[in-house]
Amino acid sequence: MSREVNLLTGDIKGSLVKMSLPLMGISFIQMTYNMVDTIWLGRLSTEAVAAVGICSFFIWFANAVVLIS
C-alpha cells in the first residue's frame, strides 16, 4: 500500500511536522537509552562512566565524519 505525498503543494508546516516527528521520537528514545545506560554504569564505578563518555565522543566523531563524506 504505497502512498505518494507531494511535498511541493499544501501546507509546508504540516509537511515539516509529519516528517520531523519520527526523527524526534527516535532522538528521544536514544536519549533515554543513553541516560539509563549512564545511570546503570554509575552504579558500577565512576571509571566506567568516564570510559563510556570518552568512547562515546569518538563514536560520535566517527559518525559525523561518515555523514559528512
N, CA, C and O atoms as a Tripos MOL2 file, in Angstrom:
@<TRIPOS>MOLECULE
protein
  276   275    69     0     0
PROTEIN
NO_CHARGES

@<TRIPOS>ATOM
      1 N           0.8440   -1.1720    0.0000 N.3       1 MET1
      2 CA          0.0000    0.0000    0.0000 C.3       1 MET1
      3 C           0.8900    1.2360    0.0000 C.2       1 MET1
      4 O           1.1400    1.8350    1.0460 O.2       1 MET1
      5 N           1.3570    1.6040   -1.1670 N.am      2 SER2
      6 CA          2.2580    2.7380   -1.3150 C.3       2 SER2
      7 C           1.4490    4.0090   -1.5270 C.2       2 SER2
      8 O           0.5120    4.0480   -2.3240 O.2       2 SER2
      9 N           1.8340    5.0410   -0.7960 N.am      3 ARG3
     10 CA          1.1510    6.3220   -0.9100 C.3       3 ARG3
     11 C           2.1640    7.3850   -1.2800 C.2       3 ARG3
     12 O           3.1900    7.5250   -0.6140 O.2       3 ARG3
     13 N           1.8930    8.1250   -2.3200 N.am      4 GLU4
     14 CA          2.7830    9.2010   -2.7260 C.3       4 GLU4
     15 C           2.2870   10.5070   -2.1260 C.2       4 GLU4
     16 O           1.0940   10.8090   -2.1570 O.2       4 GLU4
     17 N           3.2230   11.2780   -1.5800 N.am      5 VAL5
     18 CA          2.8880   12.5690   -0.9980 C.3       5 VAL5
     19 C           3.7040   13.6270   -1.7190 C.2       5 VAL5
     20 O           4.9320   13.5570   -1.7630 O.2       5 VAL5
     21 N           3.0210   14.5940   -2.2750 N.am      6 ASN6
     22 CA          3.6900   15.6950   -2.9580 C.3       6 ASN6
     23 C           3.9840   16.7880   -1.9320 C.2       6 ASN6
     24 O           3.0660   17.4310   -1.4230 O.2       6 ASN6
     25 N           5.2550   16.9930   -1.6350 N.am      7 LEU7
     26 CA          5.6430   17.9790   -0.6380 C.3       7 LEU7
     27 C           5.6990   19.3950   -1.1940 C.2       7 LEU7
     28 O           5.9010   20.3500   -0.4440 O.2       7 LEU7
     29 N           5.5200   19.5360   -2.5030 N.am      8 LEU8
     30 CA          5.5780   20.8560   -3.1200 C.3       8 LEU8
     31 C           4.2520   21.5930   -3.0450 C.2       8 LEU8
     32 O           4.1960   22.7950   -3.3040 O.2       8 LEU8
     33 N           3.1970   20.8960   -2.6970 N.am      9 THR9
     34 CA          1.8930   21.5330   -2.5850 C.3       9 THR9
     35 C           1.3650   21.3390   -1.1750 C.2       9 THR9
     36 O           1.7680   20.4140   -0.4690 O.2       9 THR9
     37 N           0.4700   22.2080   -0.7760 N.am     10 GLY10
     38 CA         -0.1360   22.0850    0.5440 C.3      10 GLY10
     39 C           0.6010   22.8960    1.5950 C.2      10 GLY10
     40 O           1.4650   23.7180    1.2880 O.2      10 GLY10
     41 N           0.2350   22.6430    2.8350 N.am     11 ASP11
     42 CA          0.7850   23.3810    3.9710 C.3      11 ASP11
     43 C           2.1890   22.8950    4.2900 C.2      11 ASP11
     44 O           2.3950   21.7150    4.5740 O.2      11 ASP11
     45 N           3.1560   23.8080    4.2440 N.am     12 ILE12
     46 CA          4.5520   23.4300    4.4880 C.3      12 ILE12
     47 C           4.7680   23.0690    5.9530 C.2      12 ILE12
     48 O           5.5480   22.1650    6.2540 O.2      12 ILE12
     49 N           4.0930   23.7570    6.8670 N.am     13 LYS13
     50 CA          4.2680   23.4720    8.2890 C.3      13 LYS13
     51 C           3.7930   22.0620    8.6170 C.2      13 LYS13
     52 O           4.4540   21.3390    9.3620 O.2      13 LYS13
     53 N           2.6750   21.6810    8.0770 N.am     14 GLY14
     54 CA          2.1620   20.3330    8.3150 C.3      14 GLY14
     55 C           3.0840   19.2610    7.7680 C.2      14 GLY14
     56 O           3.3020   18.2320    8.4080 O.2      14 GLY14
     57 N           3.6270   19.5050    6.5830 N.am     15 SER15
     58 CA          4.5560   18.5410    5.9860 C.3      15 SER15
     59 C           5.8260   18.4160    6.8110 C.2      15 SER15
     60 O           6.3290   17.3120    7.0170 O.2      15 SER15
     61 N           6.3490   19.5450    7.2870 N.am     16 LEU16
     62 CA          7.5600   19.5070    8.1050 C.3      16 LEU16
     63 C           7.3290   18.7800    9.4230 C.2      16 LEU16
     64 O           8.1900   18.0290    9.8820 O.2      16 LEU16
     65 N           6.1780   18.9990   10.0260 N.am     17 VAL17
     66 CA          5.8680   18.3180   11.2880 C.3      17 VAL17
     67 C           5.7530   16.8180   11.0620 C.2      17 VAL17
     68 O           6.2780   16.0330   11.8530 O.2      17 VAL17
     69 N           5.0760   16.4100    9.9990 N.am     18 LYS18
     70 CA          4.9200   14.9820    9.7110 C.3      18 LYS18
     71 C           6.2610   14.3130    9.4390 C.2      18 LYS18
     72 O           6.4660   13.1540    9.8000 O.2      18 LYS18
     73 N           7.1710   15.0400    8.8050 N.am     19 MET19
     74 CA          8.4770   14.4550    8.5070 C.3      19 MET19
     75 C           9.3930   14.4610    9.7230 C.2      19 MET19
     76 O          10.2660   13.6020    9.8370 O.2      19 MET19
     77 N           9.2110   15.4110   10.6320 N.am     20 SER20
     78 CA         10.1270   15.5230   11.7680 C.3      20 SER20
     79 C           9.7090   14.6880   12.9680 C.2      20 SER20
     80 O          10.5520   14.3990   13.8170 O.2      20 SER20
     81 N           8.4590   14.2900   13.0780 N.am     21 LEU21
     82 CA          8.0020   13.5230   14.2430 C.3      21 LEU21
     83 C           8.7510   12.2010   14.4320 C.2      21 LEU21
     84 O           9.1430   11.9020   15.5600 O.2      21 LEU21
     85 N           8.9680   11.4000   13.3950 N.am     22 PRO22
     86 CA          9.7290   10.1610   13.6110 C.3      22 PRO22
     87 C          11.1570   10.4170   14.0780 C.2      22 PRO22
     88 O          11.6740    9.6830   14.9210 O.2      22 PRO22
     89 N          11.7920   11.4410   13.5440 N.am     23 LEU23
     90 CA         13.1590   11.7720   13.9560 C.3      23 LEU23
     91 C          13.1990   12.2260   15.4110 C.2      23 LEU23
     92 O          14.1030   11.8460   16.1550 O.2      23 LEU23
     93 N          12.2300   13.0330   15.8190 N.am     24 MET24
     94 CA         12.1760   13.4730   17.2130 C.3      24 MET24
     95 C          11.9120   12.2960   18.1420 C.2      24 MET24
     96 O          12.4790   12.2260   19.2330 O.2      24 MET24
     97 N          11.0570   11.3730   17.7190 N.am     25 GLY25
     98 CA         10.7850   10.1930   18.5360 C.3      25 GLY25
     99 C          12.0180    9.3310   18.7210 C.2      25 GLY25
    100 O          12.2960    8.8690   19.8280 O.2      25 GLY25
    101 N          12.7540    9.1120   17.6500 N.am     26 ILE26
    102 CA         13.9690    8.2970   17.7420 C.3      26 ILE26
    103 C          15.0240    9.0010   18.5870 C.2      26 ILE26
    104 O          15.7400    8.3480   19.3470 O.2      26 ILE26
    105 N          15.1290   10.3210   18.4670 N.am     27 SER27
    106 CA         16.0840   11.0660   19.2950 C.3      27 SER27
    107 C          15.7260   10.9430   20.7700 C.2      27 SER27
    108 O          16.6130   10.7860   21.6100 O.2      27 SER27
    109 N          14.4450   11.0130   21.0940 N.am     28 PHE28
    110 CA         14.0140   10.8650   22.4850 C.3      28 PHE28
    111 C          14.3260    9.4700   23.0120 C.2      28 PHE28
    112 O          14.7920    9.3230   24.1410 O.2      28 PHE28
    113 N          14.0730    8.4520   22.2060 N.am     29 ILE29
    114 CA         14.3680    7.0770   22.6220 C.3      29 ILE29
    115 C          15.8640    6.8970   22.8350 C.2      29 ILE29
    116 O          16.2760    6.2540   23.8000 O.2      29 ILE29
    117 N          16.6800    7.4530   21.9510 N.am     30 GLN30
    118 CA         18.1300    7.3270   22.0940 C.3      30 GLN30
    119 C          18.6330    8.0700   23.3290 C.2      30 GLN30
    120 O          19.5110    7.5680   24.0300 O.2      30 GLN30
    121 N          18.0920    9.2600   23.6070 N.am     31 MET31
    122 CA         18.4870    9.9900   24.8150 C.3      31 MET31
    123 C          18.1170    9.2080   26.0670 C.2      31 MET31
    124 O          18.8990    9.1480   27.0160 O.2      31 MET31
    125 N          16.9300    8.6080   26.0760 N.am     32 THR32
    126 CA         16.5020    7.8150   27.2250 C.3      32 THR32
    127 C          17.4000    6.6020   27.4020 C.2      32 THR32
    128 O          17.7840    6.2740   28.5240 O.2      32 THR32
    129 N          17.7330    5.9410   26.3200 N.am     33 TYR33
    130 CA         18.6200    4.7770   26.3840 C.3      33 TYR33
    131 C          19.9810    5.1660   26.9430 C.2      33 TYR33
    132 O          20.5200    4.4690   27.8030 O.2      33 TYR33
    133 N          20.5430    6.2770   26.4610 N.am     34 ASN34
    134 CA         21.8460    6.7350   26.9470 C.3      34 ASN34
    135 C          21.7920    7.1280   28.4180 C.2      34 ASN34
    136 O          22.7400    6.8720   29.1610 O.2      34 ASN34
    137 N          20.7010    7.7430   28.8440 N.am     35 MET35
    138 CA         20.5700    8.1400   30.2390 C.3      35 MET35
    139 C          20.4900    6.9170   31.1520 C.2      35 MET35
    140 O          21.1490    6.8750   32.1910 O.2      35 MET35
    141 N          19.6900    5.9280   30.7720 N.am     36 VAL36
    142 CA         19.5870    4.7020   31.5650 C.3      36 VAL36
    143 C          20.9230    3.9720   31.5830 C.2      36 VAL36
    144 O          21.3180    3.4260   32.6130 O.2      36 VAL36
    145 N          21.6120    3.9570   30.4670 N.am     37 ASP37
    146 CA         22.9260    3.3220   30.3930 C.3      37 ASP37
    147 C          23.9170    4.0030   31.3340 C.2      37 ASP37
    148 O          24.6890    3.3310   32.0170 O.2      37 ASP37
    149 N          23.8950    5.3310   31.3690 N.am     38 THR38
    150 CA         24.7970    6.0690   32.2520 C.3      38 THR38
    151 C          24.4490    5.8400   33.7190 C.2      38 THR38
    152 O          25.3470    5.7040   34.5500 O.2      38 THR38
    153 N          23.1750    5.7960   34.0460 N.am     39 ILE39
    154 CA         22.7620    5.5200   35.4270 C.3      39 ILE39
    155 C          23.2140    4.1300   35.8390 C.2      39 ILE39
    156 O          23.7260    3.9440   36.9430 O.2      39 ILE39
    157 N          23.0300    3.1580   34.9660 N.am     40 TRP40
    158 CA         23.4400    1.7850   35.2790 C.3      40 TRP40
    159 C          24.9490    1.6970   35.4700 C.2      40 TRP40
    160 O          25.4250    1.0430   36.3980 O.2      40 TRP40
    161 N          25.6980    2.3550   34.5910 N.am     41 LEU41
    162 CA         27.1560    2.3520   34.7270 C.3      41 LEU41
    163 C          27.6110    3.1180   35.9650 C.2      41 LEU41
    164 O          28.6240    2.7680   36.5700 O.2      41 LEU41
    165 N          26.8780    4.1530   36.3430 N.am     42 GLY42
    166 CA         27.2190    4.9130   37.5340 C.3      42 GLY42
    167 C          27.1450    4.0810   38.7980 C.2      42 GLY42
    168 O          27.8350    4.3680   39.7760 O.2      42 GLY42
    169 N          26.3180    3.0590   38.7830 N.am     43 ARG43
    170 CA         26.2420    2.1560   39.9350 C.3      43 ARG43
    171 C          27.4460    1.2310   40.0020 C.2      43 ARG43
    172 O          27.7610    0.6990   41.0660 O.2      43 ARG43
    173 N          28.1240    1.0360   38.8730 N.am     44 LEU44
    174 CA         29.3250    0.1970   38.8790 C.3      44 LEU44
    175 C          30.5180    0.9750   39.4080 C.2      44 LEU44
    176 O          31.1020    0.6140   40.4300 O.2      44 LEU44
    177 N          30.8800    2.0550   38.7010 N.am     45 SER45
    178 CA         32.0050    2.8810   39.1490 C.3      45 SER45
    179 C          32.0660    4.1530   38.3150 C.2      45 SER45
    180 O          31.4770    4.2450   37.2390 O.2      45 SER45
    181 N          32.7920    5.1230   38.8400 N.am     46 THR46
    182 CA         32.9760    6.3610   38.0810 C.3      46 THR46
    183 C          33.9060    6.1490   36.8980 C.2      46 THR46
    184 O          33.8080    6.8510   35.8920 O.2      46 THR46
    185 N          34.8120    5.1780   37.0180 N.am     47 GLU47
    186 CA         35.7100    4.8770   35.9020 C.3      47 GLU47
    187 C          34.9310    4.3440   34.7030 C.2      47 GLU47
    188 O          35.2660    4.6480   33.5580 O.2      47 GLU47
    189 N          33.8950    3.5520   34.9630 N.am     48 ALA48
    190 CA         33.0770    3.0140   33.8710 C.3      48 ALA48
    191 C          32.3490    4.1340   33.1430 C.2      48 ALA48
    192 O          32.2660    4.1320   31.9150 O.2      48 ALA48
    193 N          31.8220    5.0880   33.8970 N.am     49 VAL49
    194 CA         31.1330    6.2230   33.2750 C.3      49 VAL49
    195 C          32.1160    7.0510   32.4500 C.2      49 VAL49
    196 O          31.7890    7.4890   31.3470 O.2      49 VAL49
    197 N          33.3150    7.2640   32.9820 N.am     50 ALA50
    198 CA         34.3280    8.0310   32.2520 C.3      50 ALA50
    199 C          34.7480    7.3130   30.9730 C.2      50 ALA50
    200 O          34.9190    7.9470   29.9320 O.2      50 ALA50
    201 N          34.9130    6.0020   31.0480 N.am     51 ALA51
    202 CA         35.3220    5.2360   29.8670 C.3      51 ALA51
    203 C          34.2680    5.3100   28.7710 C.2      51 ALA51
    204 O          34.5950    5.5000   27.5990 O.2      51 ALA51
    205 N          33.0150    5.1620   29.1510 N.am     52 VAL52
    206 CA         31.9430    5.2350   28.1520 C.3      52 VAL52
    207 C          31.8330    6.6510   27.5950 C.2      52 VAL52
    208 O          31.5690    6.8270   26.4060 O.2      52 VAL52
    209 N          32.0300    7.6500   28.4330 N.am     53 GLY53
    210 CA         31.9870    9.0320   27.9550 C.3      53 GLY53
    211 C          33.0640    9.3160   26.9310 C.2      53 GLY53
    212 O          32.8100    9.9710   25.9200 O.2      53 GLY53
    213 N          34.2680    8.8280   27.1870 N.am     54 ILE54
    214 CA         35.3710    9.0360   26.2390 C.3      54 ILE54
    215 C          35.1030    8.2870   24.9370 C.2      54 ILE54
    216 O          35.2940    8.8400   23.8540 O.2      54 ILE54
    217 N          34.6690    7.0450   25.0350 N.am     55 CYS55
    218 CA         34.3880    6.2540   23.8280 C.3      55 CYS55
    219 C          33.2150    6.8350   23.0480 C.2      55 CYS55
    220 O          33.2150    6.8110   21.8180 O.2      55 CYS55
    221 N          32.2170    7.3560   23.7540 N.am     56 SER56
    222 CA         31.0590    7.9400   23.0770 C.3      56 SER56
    223 C          31.4640    9.1220   22.2160 C.2      56 SER56
    224 O          30.9190    9.3170   21.1300 O.2      56 SER56
    225 N          32.4180    9.9160   22.6950 N.am     57 PHE57
    226 CA         32.8820   11.0480   21.8880 C.3      57 PHE57
    227 C          33.4870   10.5670   20.5790 C.2      57 PHE57
    228 O          33.1970   11.1240   19.5200 O.2      57 PHE57
    229 N          34.3220    9.5400   20.6400 N.am     58 PHE58
    230 CA         34.9680    9.0570   19.4200 C.3      58 PHE58
    231 C          33.9580    8.4090   18.4700 C.2      58 PHE58
    232 O          34.0880    8.5330   17.2520 O.2      58 PHE58
    233 N          32.9760    7.7330   19.0080 N.am     59 ILE59
    234 CA         31.9240    7.1550   18.1630 C.3      59 ILE59
    235 C          31.1170    8.2710   17.5070 C.2      59 ILE59
    236 O          30.8090    8.1990   16.3170 O.2      59 ILE59
    237 N          30.7740    9.3050   18.2810 N.am     60 TRP60
    238 CA         30.0390   10.4430   17.7410 C.3      60 TRP60
    239 C          30.8480   11.1200   16.6350 C.2      60 TRP60
    240 O          30.3020   11.4710   15.5890 O.2      60 TRP60
    241 N          32.1430   11.3010   16.8680 N.am     61 PHE61
    242 CA         33.0130   11.9440   15.8790 C.3      61 PHE61
    243 C          33.1100   11.1070   14.6090 C.2      61 PHE61
    244 O          33.0690   11.6530   13.5060 O.2      61 PHE61
    245 N          33.2370    9.7880   14.7500 N.am     62 ALA62
    246 CA         33.3060    8.9100   13.5760 C.3      62 ALA62
    247 C          32.0040    8.9710   12.7830 C.2      62 ALA62
    248 O          32.0310    8.9970   11.5520 O.2      62 ALA62
    249 N          30.8720    8.9930   13.4710 N.am     63 ASN63
    250 CA         29.5890    9.1210   12.7800 C.3      63 ASN63
    251 C          29.4970   10.4410   12.0270 C.2      63 ASN63
    252 O          28.9890   10.4840   10.9060 O.2      63 ASN63
    253 N          29.9820   11.5130   12.6340 N.am     64 ALA64
    254 CA         29.9560   12.8180   11.9720 C.3      64 ALA64
    255 C          30.8100   12.8090   10.7140 C.2      64 ALA64
    256 O          30.4080   13.3550    9.6870 O.2      64 ALA64
    257 N          31.9820   12.1940   10.7860 N.am     65 VAL65
    258 CA         32.8620   12.1250    9.6130 C.3      65 VAL65
    259 C          32.2060   11.3080    8.5050 C.2      65 VAL65
    260 O          32.2780   11.6810    7.3340 O.2      65 VAL65
    261 N          31.5740   10.2080    8.8630 N.am     66 VAL66
    262 CA         30.9060    9.3690    7.8600 C.3      66 VAL66
    263 C          29.7470   10.1210    7.2200 C.2      66 VAL66
    264 O          29.5510   10.0370    6.0080 O.2      66 VAL66
    265 N          28.9820   10.8520    8.0150 N.am     67 LEU67
    266 CA         27.8440   11.5830    7.4620 C.3      67 LEU67
    267 C          28.2800   12.7380    6.5700 C.2      67 LEU67
    268 O          27.5850   13.0780    5.6130 O.2      67 LEU67
    269 N          29.4180   13.3380    6.8730 N.am     68 ILE68
    270 CA         29.9160   14.4370    6.0430 C.3      68 ILE68
    271 C          30.4270   13.9100    4.7040 C.2      68 ILE68
    272 O          30.2730   14.5700    3.6770 O.2      68 ILE68
    273 N          31.0290   12.7340    4.7130 N.am     69 SER69
    274 CA         31.6240   12.1680    3.4910 C.3      69 SER69
    275 C          30.5900   11.8080    2.4690 C.2      69 SER69
    276 O          30.9310   11.3220    1.3900 O.2      69 SER69
@<TRIPOS>BOND
     1     1     2 1
     2     2     3 1
     3     3     4 2
     4     3     5 am
     5     5     6 1
     6     6     7 1
     7     7     8 2
     8     7     9 am
     9     9    10 1
    10    10    11 1
    11    11    12 2
    12    11    13 am
    13    13    14 1
    14    14    15 1
    15    15    16 2
    16    15    17 am
    17    17    18 1
    18    18    19 1
    19    19    20 2
    20    19    21 am
    21    21    22 1
    22    22    23 1
    23    23    24 2
    24    23    25 am
    25    25    26 1
    26    26    27 1
    27    27    28 2
    28    27    29 am
    29    29    30 1
    30    30    31 1
    31    31    32 2
    32    31    33 am
    33    33    34 1
    34    34    35 1
    35    35    36 2
    36    35    37 am
    37    37    38 1
    38    38    39 1
    39    39    40 2
    40    39    41 am
    41    41    42 1
    42    42    43 1
    43    43    44 2
    44    43    45 am
    45    45    46 1
    46    46    47 1
    47    47    48 2
    48    47    49 am
    49    49    50 1
    50    50    51 1
    51    51    52 2
    52    51    53 am
    53    53    54 1
    54    54    55 1
    55    55    56 2
    56    55    57 am
    57    57    58 1
    58    58    59 1
    59    59    60 2
    60    59    61 am
    61    61    62 1
    62    62    63 1
    63    63    64 2
    64    63    65 am
    65    65    66 1
    66    66    67 1
    67    67    68 2
    68    67    69 am
    69    69    70 1
    70    70    71 1
    71    71    72 2
    72    71    73 am
    73    73    74 1
    74    74    75 1
    75    75    76 2
    76    75    77 am
    77    77    78 1
    78    78    79 1
    79    79    80 2
    80    79    81 am
    81    81    82 1
    82    82    83 1
    83    83    84 2
    84    83    85 am
    85    85    86 1
    86    86    87 1
    87    87    88 2
    88    87    89 am
    89    89    90 1
    90    90    91 1
    91    91    92 2
    92    91    93 am
    93    93    94 1
    94    94    95 1
    95    95    96 2
    96    95    97 am
    97    97    98 1
    98    98    99 1
    99    99   100 2
   100    99   101 am
   101   101   102 1
   102   102   103 1
   103   103   104 2
   104   103   105 am
   105   105   106 1
   106   106   107 1
   107   107   108 2
   108   107   109 am
   109   109   110 1
   110   110   111 1
   111   111   112 2
   112   111   113 am
   113   113   114 1
   114   114   115 1
   115   115   116 2
   116   115   117 am
   117   117   118 1
   118   118   119 1
   119   119   120 2
   120   119   121 am
   121   121   122 1
   122   122   123 1
   123   123   124 2
   124   123   125 am
   125   125   126 1
   126   126   127 1
   127   127   128 2
   128   127   129 am
   129   129   130 1
   130   130   131 1
   131   131   132 2
   132   131   133 am
   133   133   134 1
   134   134   135 1
   135   135   136 2
   136   135   137 am
   137   137   138 1
   138   138   139 1
   139   139   140 2
   140   139   141 am
   141   141   142 1
   142   142   143 1
   143   143   144 2
   144   143   145 am
   145   145   146 1
   146   146   147 1
   147   147   148 2
   148   147   149 am
   149   149   150 1
   150   150   151 1
   151   151   152 2
   152   151   153 am
   153   153   154 1
   154   154   155 1
   155   155   156 2
   156   155   157 am
   157   157   158 1
   158   158   159 1
   159   159   160 2
   160   159   161 am
   161   161   162 1
   162   162   163 1
   163   163   164 2
   164   163   165 am
   165   165   166 1
   166   166   167 1
   167   167   168 2
   168   167   169 am
   169   169   170 1
   170   170   171 1
   171   171   172 2
   172   171   173 am
   173   173   174 1
   174   174   175 1
   175   175   176 2
   176   175   177 am
   177   177   178 1
   178   178   179 1
   179   179   180 2
   180   179   181 am
   181   181   182 1
   182   182   183 1
   183   183   184 2
   184   183   185 am
   185   185   186 1
   186   186   187 1
   187   187   188 2
   188   187   189 am
   189   189   190 1
   190   190   191 1
   191   191   192 2
   192   191   193 am
   193   193   194 1
   194   194   195 1
   195   195   196 2
   196   195   197 am
   197   197   198 1
   198   198   199 1
   199   199   200 2
   200   199   201 am
   201   201   202 1
   202   202   203 1
   203   203   204 2
   204   203   205 am
   205   205   206 1
   206   206   207 1
   207   207   208 2
   208   207   209 am
   209   209   210 1
   210   210   211 1
   211   211   212 2
   212   211   213 am
   213   213   214 1
   214   214   215 1
   215   215   216 2
   216   215   217 am
   217   217   218 1
   218   218   219 1
   219   219   220 2
   220   219   221 am
   221   221   222 1
   222   222   223 1
   223   223   224 2
   224   223   225 am
   225   225   226 1
   226   226   227 1
   227   227   228 2
   228   227   229 am
   229   229   230 1
   230   230   231 1
   231   231   232 2
   232   231   233 am
   233   233   234 1
   234   234   235 1
   235   235   236 2
   236   235   237 am
   237   237   238 1
   238   238   239 1
   239   239   240 2
   240   239   241 am
   241   241   242 1
   242   242   243 1
   243   243   244 2
   244   243   245 am
   245   245   246 1
   246   246   247 1
   247   247   248 2
   248   247   249 am
   249   249   250 1
   250   250   251 1
   251   251   252 2
   252   251   253 am
   253   253   254 1
   254   254   255 1
   255   255   256 2
   256   255   257 am
   257   257   258 1
   258   258   259 1
   259   259   260 2
   260   259   261 am
   261   261   262 1
   262   262   263 1
   263   263   264 2
   264   263   265 am
   265   265   266 1
   266   266   267 1
   267   267   268 2
   268   267   269 am
   269   269   270 1
   270   270   271 1
   271   271   272 2
   272   271   273 am
   273   273   274 1
   274   274   275 1
   275   275   276 2
@<TRIPOS>SUBSTRUCTURE
     1 MET1         2 RESIDUE 1 A MET
     2 SER2         6 RESIDUE 1 A SER
     3 ARG3        10 RESIDUE 1 A ARG
     4 GLU4        14 RESIDUE 1 A GLU
     5 VAL5        18 RESIDUE 1 A VAL
     6 ASN6        22 RESIDUE 1 A ASN
     7 LEU7        26 RESIDUE 1 A LEU
     8 LEU8        30 RESIDUE 1 A LEU
     9 THR9        34 RESIDUE 1 A THR
    10 GLY10       38 RESIDUE 1 A GLY
    11 ASP11       42 RESIDUE 1 A ASP
    12 ILE12       46 RESIDUE 1 A ILE
    13 LYS13       50 RESIDUE 1 A LYS
    14 GLY14       54 RESIDUE 1 A GLY
    15 SER15       58 RESIDUE 1 A SER
    16 LEU16       62 RESIDUE 1 A LEU
    17 VAL17       66 RESIDUE 1 A VAL
    18 LYS18       70 RESIDUE 1 A LYS
    19 MET19       74 RESIDUE 1 A MET
    20 SER20       78 RESIDUE 1 A SER
    21 LEU21       82 RESIDUE 1 A LEU
    22 PRO22       86 RESIDUE 1 A PRO
    23 LEU23       90 RESIDUE 1 A LEU
    24 MET24       94 RESIDUE 1 A MET
    25 GLY25       98 RESIDUE 1 A GLY
    26 ILE26      102 RESIDUE 1 A ILE
    27 SER27      106 RESIDUE 1 A SER
    28 PHE28      110 RESIDUE 1 A PHE
    29 ILE29      114 RESIDUE 1 A ILE
    30 GLN30      118 RESIDUE 1 A GLN
    31 MET31      122 RESIDUE 1 A MET
    32 THR32      126 RESIDUE 1 A THR
    33 TYR33      130 RESIDUE 1 A TYR
    34 ASN34      134 RESIDUE 1 A ASN
    35 MET35      138 RESIDUE 1 A MET
    36 VAL36      142 RESIDUE 1 A VAL
    37 ASP37      146 RESIDUE 1 A ASP
    38 THR38      150 RESIDUE 1 A THR
    39 ILE39      154 RESIDUE 1 A ILE
    40 TRP40      158 RESIDUE 1 A TRP
    41 LEU41      162 RESIDUE 1 A LEU
    42 GLY42      166 RESIDUE 1 A GLY
    43 ARG43      170 RESIDUE 1 A ARG
    44 LEU44      174 RESIDUE 1 A LEU
    45 SER45      178 RESIDUE 1 A SER
    46 THR46      182 RESIDUE 1 A THR
    47 GLU47      186 RESIDUE 1 A GLU
    48 ALA48      190 RESIDUE 1 A ALA
    49 VAL49      194 RESIDUE 1 A VAL
    50 ALA50      198 RESIDUE 1 A ALA
    51 ALA51      202 RESIDUE 1 A ALA
    52 VAL52      206 RESIDUE 1 A VAL
    53 GLY53      210 RESIDUE 1 A GLY
    54 ILE54      214 RESIDUE 1 A ILE
    55 CYS55      218 RESIDUE 1 A CYS
    56 SER56      222 RESIDUE 1 A SER
    57 PHE57      226 RESIDUE 1 A PHE
    58 PHE58      230 RESIDUE 1 A PHE
    59 ILE59      234 RESIDUE 1 A ILE
    60 TRP60      238 RESIDUE 1 A TRP
    61 PHE61      242 RESIDUE 1 A PHE
    62 ALA62      246 RESIDUE 1 A ALA
    63 ASN63      250 RESIDUE 1 A ASN
    64 ALA64      254 RESIDUE 1 A ALA
    65 VAL65      258 RESIDUE 1 A VAL
    66 VAL66      262 RESIDUE 1 A VAL
    67 LEU67      266 RESIDUE 1 A LEU
    68 ILE68      270 RESIDUE 1 A ILE
    69 SER69      274 RESIDUE 1 A SER
